[in-house]
Amino acid sequence: MMLSEVIECPGCGEAVELGNDEKTAKRFICPLCGRKIGPVDFASYDLPGKDFILAERLSRFQATTIDGFLLTLPIILVVFESPLMRTLSGISFIGLLFIQFLLLARTGQTIGENIKQIRIIKIATGKNGGFITNVLCRAIPATIMALIPIVDLIDVLFIYRKDRRCLHDLIAGTIIIEE
C-alpha cells in the first residue's frame, strides 16, 4: 500500500506529491522546478539559493568525536616522564589547534567535519563565516561552554531543535550543512 503526502515546494510553491520513496529519502528534487528539497524546510531562513541540506545529528556527533580524539592524542604524550615528550605534547596540541582554527577560517570545516563532509555557513549569507564567525564567535564560545557541565548539556540539547542549531550556532548565526 502506497501512502502519499502532498507538500508545498519551498522553491516554486507548487504542491508536490511524495510517495514512500521520497518520504524515506534524505533529499529529493522537485519535479516542477528542479529544486533540491531536504528534510528541513529552509523557508524560514533568508539563505541565498536555499538548496542547503542540514547536516544530520549523527554526522555532527561523529565529526566532534573525531576532533576530540585528535586533540586528545597530544595530551596522552604528557604521561611520559620525559621533558622532551611533554614539550612535544604541548607543541603538538597547539599546532593541531592552529590547524583546526585555520581550516575553520578558510573552509568552514574542522578535520572531523571535512571527513564527514559537512561544513559551517553563516545564515545571513549562506557562505563560510571566516575567522571571526567560525573561530571567535562559534568555536571559542563552544569551548568555554564545554568547560561548564550544565551549560555544555544545554548547548548540546539545542541540537534537537527543528533547525538542528546548538546554542553556539545561535550565538554565531551559523548552521551546519552537508557538502
Buried (B, 14 or more C-beta within 10 A) or exposed (E): EEEEEEBEBBBEEEEBEBEEEBEEBEEBBBEEBEBBBBEBBBEEBEBEEBBBBBBBEEBBBBBBEBBEEBBEEBEEBEEEEEEEBBEBBBEBBEEBBEEBBEBBBEBBBBBBBBBBEBBBBBBBEBEBBBBEBBBBBBBBBBEEBBEEEEEBEEBBEBBEEEBBBBBBBBBBBBBBBBE
